[in-house]
């Protein structure tokens, strides 16, 4: 049974790290939008390629614009924090309670 416990613990850790990195990608994209970066820069293009699928879905579903301010990255970060607090902690708790 310790194998399943270790598997759940490792899965929760990997999900937590992935969500943490994705959250920072959204934050970095929001900060970059303030300075108008070069759109041909490979780092900027990669960052947009990673974050745009989620942001476009959020923009389609919810009216997240207030004037010229886009609130979609903030909503995405809040969803990621919720997933970290709920899903990851639930997996850690399940791993701890296994015999």
MOPE-V256195 format. One record per residue. N is the residue number from 1. PHI is phi in radians with two decimals (999 if undefined). PSI is psi in radians with two decimals (none if undefined). D_LAST is the distance of its C-alpha to the last C-alpha in Angstrom with 1 decimal. Layout:
n	phi	psi	d_last
N	PHI	PSI	D_LAST
N	PHI	PSI	D_LAST
This chain:
n	phi	psi	d_last
1	999	-0.39	6.6
2	-1.17	-0.40	7.4
3	-1.18	-0.77	10.6
4	-1.13	-0.67	9.7
5	-1.10	-0.79	8.2
6	-1.15	-0.62	11.5
7	-1.13	-0.80	13.5
8	-1.11	-0.70	12.8
9	-1.12	-0.77	13.5
10	-1.17	-0.71	16.6
11	-1.09	-0.76	17.7
12	-1.11	-0.69	17.7
13	-1.15	-0.76	19.6
14	-1.14	-0.75	22.1
15	-1.10	-0.71	22.7
16	-1.09	-0.79	23.3
17	-1.14	-0.70	25.7
18	-1.14	-0.75	27.5
19	-1.15	-0.66	28.0
20	-1.10	-0.78	29.2
21	-1.15	-0.70	31.7
22	-1.16	-0.65	32.9
23	-1.08	-0.76	33.4
24	-1.18	-0.50	35.6
25	-1.14	-0.71	37.5
26	-1.15	-0.73	38.4
27	-1.13	-0.77	39.5
28	-1.12	-0.67	41.5
29	-1.13	-0.71	43.2
30	-1.12	-0.72	44.2
31	-1.17	-0.70	45.6
32	-1.14	-0.48	47.5
33	-1.19	-0.36	49.0
34	-1.35	-0.47	50.8
35	-1.83	0.00	52.6
36	0.94	1.26	53.5
37	-1.28	2.95	52.3
38	-1.20	2.07	53.9
39	-1.22	-0.20	52.6
40	-1.65	-0.03	53.2
41	-1.17	2.28	51.0
42	-1.10	-0.55	48.2
43	-1.20	-0.76	45.6
44	-1.15	-0.73	46.7
45	-1.12	-0.71	46.9
46	-1.14	-0.71	43.3
47	-1.11	-0.74	42.1
48	-1.17	-0.66	43.9
49	-1.14	-0.57	42.7
50	-1.37	-0.66	39.0
51	-1.67	-0.42	39.5
52	-1.11	-0.64	42.2
53	-1.01	-0.73	40.3
54	-1.25	-0.78	38.1
55	-1.15	-0.67	41.1
56	-1.15	-0.65	43.4
57	-1.13	-0.75	41.1
58	-1.13	-0.72	40.7
59	-1.15	-0.58	44.5
60	-1.23	-0.70	45.1
61	-1.41	-0.68	42.9
62	-2.15	2.42	43.7
63	-1.37	1.61	46.9
64	-1.80	0.34	45.7
65	-1.79	2.34	49.1
66	-2.21	1.67	51.0
67	1.28	-2.07	54.3
68	-1.86	0.18	53.6
69	-1.67	2.24	50.1
70	-1.73	2.05	47.2
71	-1.64	0.05	44.1
72	-1.06	-0.75	42.0
73	-1.08	-0.62	40.4
74	-1.17	-0.71	39.5
75	-1.15	-0.69	37.8
76	-1.10	-0.73	36.0
77	-1.14	-0.70	34.7
78	-1.12	-0.67	33.6
79	-1.13	-0.71	31.7
80	-1.13	-0.74	29.9
81	-1.10	-0.71	29.0
82	-1.06	-0.78	27.7
83	-1.11	-0.66	25.5
84	-1.15	-0.73	24.2
85	-1.29	-0.59	23.5
86	-1.64	-1.05	22.0
87	-1.22	-0.86	20.5
88	-1.16	-0.78	19.3
89	-1.14	-0.61	17.8
90	-1.11	-0.73	16.1
91	-1.14	-0.71	14.5
92	-1.10	-0.75	13.6
93	-1.13	-0.70	12.1
94	-1.09	-0.70	10.1
95	-1.14	-0.68	8.8
96	-1.21	-0.55	8.1
97	-1.53	-0.08	6.3
98	-1.28	2.47	3.8
99	-1.27	none	0.0
